[in-house]
Amino acid sequence: MTSASSIPADWTLHRFPGGALCVPARFAGQAREAWFDAHRPDAAPVGEGGRQAAWFVDGEHGPAVLRHYRRGGLRAKLGRESYLWLGASRVRAYAEVRVLDHLRRAGLRVPEPLGAIYWRGGTSLCYRNAILIARIPGAQALASRLDRADPAAVARAIAAMHAAGVWHADLNAYNILFDADDQVWLIDFDRARLGVVSPEQAEKNRLRLRRSLVKVAGARGAQWWDALSRCLPP
């Protein structure tokens, strides 16, 4: 499998001192660095998941979620928002935009990417980055609505993602959403990979989700996952 490393062909790139941002062509004359500022006046923290690095925002781009990339676990000790610079084509925000664009073109319900940015001072060995995605109206995480969530619908969404050639790096109970019409959406494709998804990789995704469900809801989460697993392809 290969990393998704380039922005979509119909996006535009804007360079500025200390970094660059990319947006869909329709925003070419409007986008600015301030769109990605976590301290913008309208920013409201996302309550679930996000490592305290995601905010609801609104503006010329429409209702959106701004997410700054932030490390977790032991790697966070090296700098929670710093990533090793390996060239613009390897910026994680750009890679996630490419995966989202691929999945949307394949007909899956994933958020529309609205922009991505990186900041890198001079010849620094590290960079920071962020992504802006369209907000899903009325969305609730699976973790919040197990009693009303259809395991078969979630199973279909996961199977469709794998059939489209995408492996999710962190499929958990907060990265599966239901909108106001009970449609299933998949989110947070940081570190996702494009390519043929092997049965072993698909199973790794599923077991990651099971661990998350058990952590969130204990025996009830495990029972719900058992129902989902019966709906998944072998």
N, C-alpha and C positions, 0 to 999 in steps of 0.2 A: 504494500500500500504506500502511497506517496502523500506528502503533505499538500494541502491546498494552499498554494503560495502566491497566487496573483489575483489582482482585483478583476472584477468582470469587465468585459470589453466596452460596455456601454456606460461605464463610470468615468469620472474625471478626477485627475490628481492635481492638488494645489499645494505647492511648496511655500513655506514661510520660514523665517529665521528660527532655527532650532527644531525643525521637523517638517511634517507633511500630513495632509489629510486628503481623503478621497470620499466622494459622494456620488450618488446617481446623477446622470446628466441633467435632470430637471432641476437640481439644486445648484448647478454650476455657478450661477451668479449670486447666490445667496449665502452659501456655506461660509462659516468663519470659525476660527479657533474657539470662540466663546461658547459655541454649541456644546463643547465637550468639557466645560468647566463645571466641576462638581459643586462649586460655590455660587453658581448662577442663582438669581433670586427665586426662581420658580422650582428649584430642585427640592424634592421631598424623598427621604430615604425609603427604599423598598423594604417592607417589613419581613419578608421571608427569603431565606437564602441570601446569596449575593456577597457573602463575606464582608458585609457593611461597606460595599463598594459599588452599589447600584442605587440609582435615583430615578423617580418619575419626573419627567420634564415635559414642557409644552412650548411651542413656538412656531416659527415658520415651517419647520419640519413636521408639525403635527404632534399629537400625543405620542410620547416615546419613553423608552427606558435608556438611560445613560449608564454604562457599566465601565468602570476602570478595572483593568486587569490587575489582580492581586494574588500573590502566592499564598498557599496555605501550608500547614505542616512544618516540617523541619526546614524546608527551603526558604520559608519566610524570614528566617534568621539572617539570610544573606541580603535581605532587602525586599519588603513585601511587594513593591511595585516596580522593581528593577529587573530587567531581563537582558541577557547577553545579546549584544548587537551582532547579527550575522548577515546584515544587509536588509534593504527595504523589502525585498521579496519574501523575507522570513518573518516579518512582523506578524504577531499573533492575531491582532485585530483584522488585518487584511486577509489572513487565512480563514478566519471565521466568516467574514463577508462572502468569500468565495464558496464556502460550504453551504451557507444559507441560500445564496443565489442558485446553486446547483439543485438543492432540494426543492426550492420554489418552482423552478423550471420543470422538475419531475412531478409536480402536482401535490407535494406534501404541505401540510399545515405547519409552517415554521414562521417566525416573525420576519417581516420585511426589514432588511438592513438599510439604514438611512445614512450611515457615514462611519468612517473609521479614521483614527489619527494616531500618530506617534510623535513623541518629543525626544530629542537627543541633542544634548549640548555639545557642539564642536566635534571633537574627535573622541568623545566619551565611548567607553567600551559597553555602556549599558543604555537602555532606552525605557521609556514608559509608554503605555498606549491605552486607548479606550475605544469603545464601539457605541454606536447609537442605533437602536432598533425600534421599530414601530410597536406601540403598546397594543396588547390584545384586549379588546373591550370586555369587561366583566370577568377577567380571567381569575381562576383559583387554582392553586397547586393541588395535585393529587393528594399530598400529605394532609390537606385540610378537608378533604371530602371523600374519604374512603367509603363511607356508608352509601354514597350516591354515585360512585364511579363505576362505570361499566368495564369490567376486565377485558371483554372481547374487543371493545373499541380501542383500548390501550394496546392490546396485543396486535391489532391491525396496524396501528401507527408505527409500532416498533418494527414489525415485519416489513412494512413499506420502506422505512428508513434503510434497513439492511439491504433490501432488494434494489434500492437506488444507489447502493455502493457507498454508504456512509457508516462508519463506526463511531459511536459516541463515547467520549472519554470519561464522562461522569453522568451516566443515566441514573438519576435518583428521583425520589418522590417529590422534589421541588422543581425538577426540570421537565415535568410532565404537567401540562395545564389543561383546564377545561374552560371554554369560553361561556358566554351567556346562553348559547344554544346547545351546550353540552358537547361541543365538538372538541376533539383532542388535539392539542398542540405540543410540539417538542421544542425546547429552548436550550440555550447555553451550549453552543458547539465549539467552545474553546478546546483546542487540541484534538478536534475531530480529525478523522482521516478519510480520504477518498480512495476508493478502489474496491475490489471484490472483497466482501466480508465473509470470512471463513466461518464454518459452524462453530469452531472454537472461540472466535472473536465475538460472534453473536451470543454465545453462552456466557461469555465474560460480561457483556452488557447486561444480560438478564440477571445474573447473580449479583451484580453491583446494585441493581434495583431491589432485589430481595433484601440485601443487607440494609439498604436505606429504609425500606418499609418496616422491617423488624425494629430498627432503631427508633423510628417515628411512632410505631403503633404496636410493638410487641407481637403477641400471639395473633392479634387481629390482622396485623400487617402481613404476617406469614400466611395466614389463611387466605387473605386477598390475593397474594402472589400465587398461591397454589391454584386459585381459580383462573388467574391470568395465564399461568403456564400451560393449562389444559387447552387454551385457545391459540397458543403459539405453534408455528410449524415445527416439525421435528428437526 
